């Protein structure tokens, strides 16, 4: 049995603005086992990226992060100081950001940027060992002629190659957990598939766990062991990949799945979720998805649904959960 690597309980991240309080993450709880891939899915503004930044204590004022606890390898990192977190970020928990152009410094060579991570977390390594490790990392992420490419600058790489460098930097100190925030957003479809396949392979080889944050359910359906679906700062559904993809219980999850084109099917027009995501400063009473839900009833407009189990390890926050991916119980 795998041990629990990360356990998040009742995570809340509120931004106190002049116009009111934005509850970007509101009562999120989940766990992640060693070697597991967890997909976090939702539209822009659902709180998925803010959740990951909150775990790493990267939220700046006016944001305020609170939680009952965030256990990483049995330790509550929510109570750690910034100095203590600096030792964890990059070494124990690494992040792959969505835009490689803003993640890499255009003034430094690729070698210098990978070496910076090694300087921070692998101080015992000699200069020659660090150089060898840089070559090894570029080789691992599939960059040809790594010895020569170490002296290159970011602008000399394509978008896909830059993202491979970002992954190499994230893996430099052999972290136990990698958080990938929309890692393929700026890449074309062919390169997306290559990057996802590479990340899946490397995570397994390194015996690390992965949190994959994306707006695309099709992406997580290829890689994730478990999936969390978020809407307006809350988890609306969670479960195994098979449960969420093949037996979705929340109308929002069904809407996301129906908006994905399917090969070999005759579809005149893709289904879309009606309406817009509500303003986080003016959330509706009751269920936040109620104004967009075709199954909405009176109770949905007045009372927020609780997250309850619809199957073993499969939960949905809905008063009237669906069965079979589209019908009421």
C-alpha positions as CSV (number, residue, x, y, z in Angstrom):
1,X,0.0,0.0,0.0
2,X,1.2,3.5,-0.9
3,X,1.6,6.0,1.9
4,X,-0.2,9.3,2.0
5,X,2.2,12.0,0.7
6,X,0.0,15.1,0.9
7,X,-3.1,15.7,2.9
8,X,-4.9,19.0,2.7
9,X,-7.8,19.7,5.1
10,X,-10.2,22.6,4.8
11,X,-8.0,24.9,2.7
12,X,-9.3,28.5,2.5
13,X,-7.7,31.3,0.5
14,X,-9.5,34.7,0.7
15,X,-8.5,37.9,-1.0
16,X,-9.6,41.0,0.9
17,X,-10.3,43.7,-1.7
18,X,-11.9,47.1,-1.6
19,X,-14.9,45.6,-3.3
20,X,-15.3,42.7,-0.9
21,X,-13.9,39.4,0.0
22,X,-13.0,37.0,-2.8
23,X,-13.2,33.4,-1.6
24,X,-10.9,32.0,-4.3
25,X,-10.5,28.6,-2.4
26,X,-13.2,27.8,0.1
27,X,-12.9,24.6,2.2
28,X,-10.9,22.4,-0.2
29,X,-9.8,19.0,1.2
30,X,-8.0,16.2,-0.6
31,X,-5.2,13.7,-0.2
32,X,-2.5,12.4,-2.5
33,X,-0.6,9.1,-2.2
34,X,3.1,8.5,-3.1
35,X,3.5,7.8,-6.8
36,X,-0.1,8.9,-7.6
37,X,-1.2,11.4,-10.3
38,X,-4.0,13.8,-9.2
39,X,-5.8,15.9,-11.8
40,X,-7.4,19.2,-10.7
41,X,-9.9,20.4,-13.4
42,X,-12.0,23.5,-13.7
43,X,-12.7,26.7,-15.7
44,X,-10.5,29.8,-15.3
45,X,-11.2,31.3,-11.9
46,X,-12.3,28.0,-10.3
47,X,-9.4,28.1,-7.7
48,X,-7.3,25.3,-9.0
49,X,-4.1,27.3,-9.4
50,X,-4.6,29.3,-6.2
51,X,-4.9,26.0,-4.3
52,X,-1.5,24.9,-5.4
53,X,0.1,28.3,-4.7
54,X,-1.5,28.2,-1.2
55,X,0.0,24.8,-0.4
56,X,3.5,26.2,-1.2
57,X,2.7,29.5,0.7
58,X,3.2,31.6,-2.4
59,X,0.1,33.8,-1.9
60,X,0.8,37.4,-1.3
61,X,-1.3,40.1,0.3
62,X,-4.2,40.9,0.1
63,X,-4.5,37.1,0.0
64,X,-4.9,35.2,3.3
65,X,-4.4,31.5,3.5
66,X,-5.9,29.4,6.3
67,X,-6.3,25.6,6.7
68,X,-7.0,23.1,9.4
69,X,-3.7,21.4,8.3
70,X,-1.6,20.7,5.2
71,X,0.4,17.5,5.9
72,X,3.4,16.8,3.7
73,X,5.2,13.6,4.5
74,X,3.5,13.7,7.9
75,X,4.6,17.3,8.7
76,X,2.2,20.3,8.9
77,X,3.8,22.7,6.4
78,X,1.1,25.3,6.9
79,X,2.8,26.2,10.2
80,X,6.3,26.5,8.7
81,X,8.1,29.9,8.3
82,X,9.2,31.3,5.0
83,X,12.8,30.3,5.7
84,X,11.6,26.7,6.3
85,X,9.5,26.7,3.2
86,X,12.4,27.8,1.1
87,X,14.1,24.5,1.9
88,X,11.0,22.6,0.8
89,X,10.2,24.4,-2.5
90,X,12.2,23.0,-5.3
91,X,13.7,20.2,-3.2
92,X,10.7,18.4,-1.8
93,X,7.9,20.0,-3.9
94,X,8.6,21.4,-7.3
95,X,6.4,23.5,-9.6
96,X,6.1,23.5,-13.4
97,X,4.5,26.7,-14.5
98,X,2.3,27.2,-17.6
99,X,4.4,29.8,-19.5
100,X,8.0,28.8,-20.1
101,X,8.8,32.3,-21.5
102,X,8.1,33.9,-18.2
103,X,9.5,31.1,-16.1
104,X,13.0,31.2,-17.7
105,X,15.4,34.2,-17.4
106,X,16.2,35.3,-21.0
107,X,19.6,36.7,-19.8
108,X,21.0,33.4,-18.5
109,X,22.1,30.2,-20.2
110,X,20.1,27.0,-19.6
111,X,23.0,25.5,-17.6
112,X,23.1,28.5,-15.3
113,X,19.4,28.3,-14.6
114,X,19.5,24.5,-13.8
115,X,22.6,25.0,-11.7
116,X,20.8,27.7,-9.6
117,X,18.4,25.0,-8.4
118,X,21.3,22.6,-7.7
119,X,23.1,25.5,-5.8
120,X,20.1,25.9,-3.6
121,X,19.4,22.3,-2.8
122,X,22.4,20.2,-3.7
123,X,25.3,22.3,-2.1
124,X,27.4,19.2,-1.6
125,X,27.9,18.7,-5.3
126,X,31.1,19.8,-7.0
127,X,31.1,22.0,-10.1
128,X,31.8,19.0,-12.3
129,X,29.0,17.0,-10.7
130,X,26.6,19.8,-11.3
131,X,27.5,20.1,-14.9
132,X,27.1,16.3,-15.3
133,X,23.7,16.5,-13.6
134,X,22.6,19.3,-16.0
135,X,23.6,17.1,-19.0
136,X,21.7,14.2,-17.5
137,X,18.6,16.2,-16.9
138,X,18.4,17.6,-20.4
139,X,18.9,14.1,-21.7
140,X,16.1,12.8,-19.4
141,X,13.6,15.4,-20.8
142,X,14.5,14.5,-24.4
143,X,16.6,17.5,-25.5
144,X,19.1,16.3,-28.2
145,X,22.8,17.1,-27.9
146,X,22.4,18.2,-24.2
147,X,26.1,19.0,-23.8
148,X,26.0,21.6,-26.5
149,X,22.5,23.0,-25.6
150,X,23.5,23.8,-22.1
151,X,25.2,27.0,-23.4
152,X,22.1,28.1,-25.2
153,X,19.7,30.8,-24.1
154,X,15.9,30.4,-23.8
155,X,15.2,32.3,-27.0
156,X,17.2,29.7,-28.9
157,X,14.7,27.0,-28.0
158,X,11.2,26.3,-29.3
159,X,8.2,26.5,-26.9
160,X,8.1,22.7,-26.4
161,X,11.9,22.6,-25.7
162,X,11.6,25.5,-23.2
163,X,8.9,23.6,-21.4
164,X,11.2,20.5,-21.3
165,X,13.8,22.7,-19.7
166,X,11.3,23.9,-17.1
167,X,10.6,20.2,-16.3
168,X,14.3,19.5,-16.1
169,X,14.7,22.3,-13.5
170,X,11.7,21.0,-11.5
171,X,13.3,17.5,-11.4
172,X,16.8,18.7,-10.6
173,X,16.6,18.1,-6.8
174,X,14.6,14.8,-7.1
175,X,11.4,16.2,-5.5
176,X,8.7,13.9,-4.1
177,X,5.9,16.0,-5.4
178,X,5.6,17.9,-8.7
179,X,2.8,20.4,-9.2
180,X,2.2,21.2,-12.9
181,X,0.1,24.2,-13.5
182,X,-1.4,24.1,-17.1
183,X,2.0,22.8,-18.4
184,X,0.8,22.5,-22.0
185,X,-1.4,25.6,-22.4
186,X,1.0,27.5,-24.8
187,X,1.9,24.5,-26.9
188,X,0.3,23.0,-30.0
189,X,-1.5,19.7,-29.8
190,X,1.4,17.5,-31.0
191,X,3.8,19.0,-28.5
192,X,1.2,18.8,-25.7
193,X,1.0,15.0,-26.2
194,X,4.8,14.7,-26.1
195,X,5.1,16.8,-22.9
196,X,2.3,14.9,-21.1
197,X,3.8,11.5,-22.1
198,X,7.2,12.8,-20.9
199,X,5.9,14.0,-17.5
200,X,4.1,10.7,-17.0
201,X,7.2,8.7,-17.7
202,X,9.5,10.9,-15.6
203,X,7.1,10.9,-12.6
204,X,7.0,7.1,-12.6
205,X,10.8,6.8,-13.0
206,X,11.5,9.3,-10.2
207,X,8.8,7.6,-8.0
208,X,7.3,11.0,-7.5
209,X,3.7,12.1,-7.2
210,X,2.1,14.7,-9.5
211,X,-0.7,17.2,-9.3
212,X,-1.7,18.2,-12.8
213,X,-3.8,21.4,-13.0
214,X,-5.7,21.9,-16.2
215,X,-9.0,23.2,-17.6
216,X,-9.1,20.2,-20.0
217,X,-10.7,16.9,-18.8
218,X,-9.4,15.2,-21.9
219,X,-5.8,15.8,-20.7
220,X,-6.3,14.4,-17.2
221,X,-8.2,11.4,-18.5
222,X,-5.0,10.2,-20.1
223,X,-2.8,10.5,-17.0
224,X,-4.6,11.0,-13.7
225,X,-5.3,8.2,-11.1
226,X,-7.8,10.5,-9.3
227,X,-9.6,13.6,-10.5
228,X,-10.9,16.7,-8.6
229,X,-13.4,19.0,-10.4
230,X,-13.5,22.6,-9.0
231,X,-16.1,25.3,-9.5
232,X,-16.0,28.8,-7.8
233,X,-13.4,27.8,-5.2
234,X,-15.1,24.6,-4.2
235,X,-14.7,20.9,-5.1
236,X,-17.9,19.8,-6.8
237,X,-16.8,16.2,-7.6
238,X,-13.9,13.9,-6.8
239,X,-13.1,10.3,-7.5
240,X,-11.0,7.8,-9.5
241,X,-10.4,8.6,-13.1
242,X,-12.9,5.9,-14.2
243,X,-15.6,7.2,-11.9
244,X,-15.3,10.9,-12.9
245,X,-14.9,10.3,-16.6
246,X,-17.3,7.3,-17.1
247,X,-19.7,7.8,-14.2
248,X,-19.9,11.6,-13.6
249,X,-22.3,12.6,-10.9
250,X,-22.3,16.4,-10.9
251,X,-24.0,18.3,-13.8
252,X,-21.0,20.5,-14.1
253,X,-18.7,17.5,-14.7
254,X,-21.1,16.2,-17.3
255,X,-21.2,19.6,-19.0
256,X,-17.4,19.6,-19.2
257,X,-17.3,16.1,-20.6
258,X,-20.0,16.9,-23.2
259,X,-18.0,19.9,-24.5
260,X,-15.1,17.6,-25.6
261,X,-15.1,16.6,-29.3
262,X,-15.0,12.8,-29.8
263,X,-13.2,11.1,-32.6
264,X,-15.5,9.0,-34.8
265,X,-18.7,10.5,-33.6
266,X,-21.1,12.5,-35.7
267,X,-21.6,15.8,-33.9
268,X,-23.1,18.7,-35.7
269,X,-22.4,21.0,-32.7
270,X,-20.6,20.5,-29.4
271,X,-22.7,21.0,-26.2
272,X,-21.8,23.9,-24.1
273,X,-22.6,24.8,-20.5
274,X,-25.1,27.7,-20.6
275,X,-24.5,31.0,-18.9
276,X,-21.3,32.4,-17.4
277,X,-19.2,31.6,-14.3
278,X,-20.5,34.0,-11.6
279,X,-18.4,36.9,-10.2
280,X,-16.5,35.7,-7.1
281,X,-17.6,39.0,-5.5
282,X,-21.3,38.2,-6.1
283,X,-21.8,34.5,-5.8
284,X,-25.4,33.2,-5.9
285,X,-27.1,31.8,-2.8
286,X,-27.3,28.0,-2.5
287,X,-25.4,26.0,-5.1
288,X,-23.0,28.2,-7.1
289,X,-23.8,26.2,-10.2
290,X,-27.6,26.5,-9.9
291,X,-28.0,29.4,-12.4
292,X,-26.4,27.3,-15.1
293,X,-27.8,23.9,-14.2
294,X,-30.7,22.3,-16.2
295,X,-31.6,20.1,-13.3
296,X,-31.9,23.0,-10.8
297,X,-34.7,22.9,-8.3
298,X,-35.9,25.2,-5.5
299,X,-33.6,23.8,-2.8
300,X,-30.5,24.3,-5.1
301,X,-31.2,28.1,-5.1
302,X,-31.4,28.4,-1.3
303,X,-29.2,25.7,0.3
304,X,-25.5,24.9,-0.6
305,X,-25.1,21.2,-1.2
306,X,-22.8,19.1,1.0
307,X,-20.1,17.0,-0.5
308,X,-21.3,13.4,0.0
309,X,-20.3,9.9,-1.3
310,X,-22.1,8.7,-4.4
311,X,-20.0,5.5,-4.6
312,X,-16.9,4.1,-2.9
313,X,-14.3,6.9,-3.0
314,X,-16.5,9.0,-5.3
315,X,-18.0,12.2,-4.0
316,X,-20.2,15.0,-5.4
317,X,-21.5,18.2,-4.0
318,X,-25.0,18.1,-5.5
319,X,-28.5,17.8,-4.0
320,X,-29.5,15.6,-7.0
321,X,-26.5,13.7,-8.2
322,X,-26.7,12.1,-11.6
323,X,-26.1,8.4,-12.3
324,X,-24.7,6.9,-15.5
325,X,-23.3,10.3,-16.5
326,X,-26.6,12.1,-17.3
327,X,-29.7,10.9,-15.5
328,X,-31.1,11.3,-12.0
329,X,-31.0,8.7,-9.3
